[in-house]
Amino acid sequence: MASTITDDCIGCGNCEPECPNGAVSQADDVYVIDPELCDDCVATGGCAGVEICPTEAIVAAISAVAV
């Protein structure tokens, strides 16, 4: 299951270099996550983008399931 980026994204770009799978990319003025590439960083303990997003726009798949 992949993490997602909500409409709260302001397009700052902080998340893109944090993704070890290259799943984050720019789409117009915001960023998106490719679900084919995203594994929610299970090997490293969770999506790195969640911690660095200033608007909390990244929702980890694990969090979305738990809610």
N, C-alpha and C positions, 0 to 999 in steps of 0.2 A: 504494500500500500504506500502511496506517495504523499508527501507533505503538499500543502497547497498555499498559495498566496492570495489573500483576500483583496477586496476593493479598497482596503485601507492603505495599500502600497502607495508610497509617494515617489517611487522611482529613484531612490537614493543610490542604489547599486551596491550597498554593503553586503548583500547576500551572495551575489554572483561569485566573487573569488573564494568564498567560504565553502562552496559546494565541491566536495572531492570527486563527485561523479559527473560534473559538468551539466547538471540537470537544470540549472537556473540560467535563464537568458532574458534579454530585454525584448519586450513586445510593445512597440510604440513608446509611451511615456512611463510604463510600469514594467515589472518583472514577472515572469511566469516560471512554473516548474514543469518540466517534461516528466509525466508519470512513468514513461518507459525507462527513463534513466535514474529516477529517484528511488532509493531503497530506504529512505528515512534515516540514513546513516546508522543502521542497526549495529554495524561493527564498531562504531565509536561512541555509542550511547545515546544517540538521538540527533535530530536535525540541528546542525550548527547555526543555521540561519535564524532559528527561533531566538537565540540569545542575543544576536546583534541587531535585530530589526528594531528601529526606533519607534515604529508605529504598531508593533506586535501584529503585523499583517501575515506572518508566516504561521500556519497551523500545522503542527506535526501530525502525521497520520495516527500515531499512537495516542496522542491527546484527543483527536477527533473520535476515535473508537471508544475511549474511556468515558467520554461525556455522555 
